[in-house]
Amino acid sequence: MMRGVTIRAAAAVVAVNLAAAACSTAWSQKTEAAYTPTAAEVAAEKAGTLSALAPANLAKPRPAPPFDVTGNWFIDVSQDPKAWHFFLPPYPKLTAAAQKEFDASKKYDAEGKVYKDDIGQCWPAGLPLIMTRYWPMAMVQKPTAIYMISGFMNSVRIVYLDGRKHSEPDVIVRTYNGESIGQWQGNELIVDTIGFRGDHHWMDQDGAAVPAGEKLHIVERFRIVNDGKQLEVDYTMIDPDNWEGEWKSTKRFNRVVDADIQEVSCLPDLNQHLQSTTSKTQVFQ
Amino acid sequence: MKRALWVSALLLVTLIGPAFAHHSPAAFDRTKKVTLVGTVKEFRWQNPHTWIEVEVPDEKGTLVVWGVELTSPTYLIRAGWKSNIIKPGDKVTVVVNPVRSGEPSGIFVSMTLPDGRELLERPARLGTPDAK
């Protein structure tokens, strides 16, 4: 009699425990899947200012992206040693203003001089040149944004993936890397960038000085190729103040697995000890 | 000798463009070499450019300070450099491509240390895809 009661009791205990475990799992799955925004996040969402790194933004359900660009990348010059430049054929037709700068840079280059090397004077390279500077570029991809930090002067570029729109023209803060909004499309990431500064900003250098102006608008198509070893980006760039129509270019970057970016700054005393930057080779007028 | 020439040629091809610089490399005449035999005044191990200032006597014996520009320490380390490899007062021989204007400034090609070792900048392995 006792033994029978014990087995039934044991079975009941087991059943209760199993039921409790099932409930517990379901509950914990429910709480892990759903994030409860804080009051601050709710307010920010309402105001349209929710940060890309706010947990509520990161937790939003989104389709898995087709690829992840997280890694260190370096411009590939194996096919063309000049690939780190942008002014390569086919050439856009320059406006008169841009042609004047271009011709001056070519003239001085032929004389062994350097024309308006603003980057050498610590002005930012800006987009597009920051992408192809001969330094590694670190990229970190989150669901809401891709953070790019260049080994070159630690220039920061952020591509927002969280569905936000470009800033309105009357509040946008113009920068050298511009304001980038990205959207996944099939196996590509389409990045639209506007909001550039138009002073001390160049599309290329070294005898090919083409200015970049405030109307610069860049569309990039990112894709991962070559078994994940390379990043390929198609550039379509317009700037009616400086060239006609679309300026197209494709760049490939190799994944770097044996180097990391470091702190690199254009310190106020840098050029004092790099005399070429203040030598008579430099022309700024 | 042949290997050293091959390495120099490879360096020239690799570094003739950007060389991890922040400024245009067009200021330097890559077809010329100047050999500086002098004394280290200062050596700065830093990004974006390591640099060496070398006091070199001119033909009249007056000391001229030459500025020598190098690449980032990330790559120098791979060529055997250390941050204390030279110090002020060391006698060195440095080969540079000079700046085109004739001023005492150049971009680094090679250096021979007081103990006779020759140092180069390591050509970057970056910029080319992994071999399969």
Chai-1 contact restraints between the chains, C-beta under 6 A:
chainA,res_idxA,chainB,res_idxB,connection_type,confidence,min_distance_angstrom,max_distance_angstrom,comment,restraint_id
A,F74,B,L126,contact,1.0,0.0,6.0,A-B,restraint_1
A,F74,B,G127,contact,1.0,0.0,6.0,A-B,restraint_2
A,V77,B,G127,contact,1.0,0.0,6.0,A-B,restraint_3
A,S78,B,T128,contact,1.0,0.0,6.0,A-B,restraint_4
A,W84,B,P18,contact,1.0,0.0,6.0,A-B,restraint_5
A,G112,B,R100,contact,1.0,0.0,6.0,A-B,restraint_6
A,V114,B,S24,contact,1.0,0.0,6.0,A-B,restraint_7
A,V114,B,A26,contact,1.0,0.0,6.0,A-B,restraint_8
A,V114,B,A27,contact,1.0,0.0,6.0,A-B,restraint_9
A,D117,B,H23,contact,1.0,0.0,6.0,A-B,restraint_10
A,D117,B,S24,contact,1.0,0.0,6.0,A-B,restraint_11
A,G120,B,H23,contact,1.0,0.0,6.0,A-B,restraint_12
A,G120,B,S24,contact,1.0,0.0,6.0,A-B,restraint_13
A,Y134,B,P18,contact,1.0,0.0,6.0,A-B,restraint_14
A,Y134,B,F20,contact,1.0,0.0,6.0,A-B,restraint_15
A,Q205,B,S24,contact,1.0,0.0,6.0,A-B,restraint_16
A,D206,B,S24,contact,1.0,0.0,6.0,A-B,restraint_17
A,D206,B,A26,contact,1.0,0.0,6.0,A-B,restraint_18
A,K229,B,P129,contact,1.0,0.0,6.0,A-B,restraint_19
A,K229,B,D130,contact,1.0,0.0,6.0,A-B,restraint_20
A,N254,B,P129,contact,1.0,0.0,6.0,A-B,restraint_21
A,V256,B,L126,contact,1.0,0.0,6.0,A-B,restraint_22
A,Q262,B,N47,contact,1.0,0.0,6.0,A-B,restraint_23
A,V264,B,N47,contact,1.0,0.0,6.0,A-B,restraint_24
A,V264,B,P48,contact,1.0,0.0,6.0,A-B,restraint_25
A,H273,B,W51,contact,1.0,0.0,6.0,A-B,restraint_26
A,L274,B,H49,contact,1.0,0.0,6.0,A-B,restraint_27
A,L274,B,E69,contact,1.0,0.0,6.0,A-B,restraint_28
A,Q275,B,G67,contact,1.0,0.0,6.0,A-B,restraint_29
A,Q275,B,S105,contact,1.0,0.0,6.0,A-B,restraint_30
A,S276,B,A27,contact,1.0,0.0,6.0,A-B,restraint_31
A,S276,B,V99,contact,1.0,0.0,6.0,A-B,restraint_32
A,S276,B,S105,contact,1.0,0.0,6.0,A-B,restraint_33
A,T277,B,H23,contact,1.0,0.0,6.0,A-B,restraint_34
A,S279,B,V99,contact,1.0,0.0,6.0,A-B,restraint_35
A,S279,B,S101,contact,1.0,0.0,6.0,A-B,restraint_36
A,S279,B,E103,contact,1.0,0.0,6.0,A-B,restraint_37
A,S279,B,S105,contact,1.0,0.0,6.0,A-B,restraint_38
A,K280,B,S101,contact,1.0,0.0,6.0,A-B,restraint_39
A,T281,B,A27,contact,1.0,0.0,6.0,A-B,restraint_40
A,T281,B,V99,contact,1.0,0.0,6.0,A-B,restraint_41
A,T281,B,R100,contact,1.0,0.0,6.0,A-B,restraint_42
A,T281,B,S101,contact,1.0,0.0,6.0,A-B,restraint_43
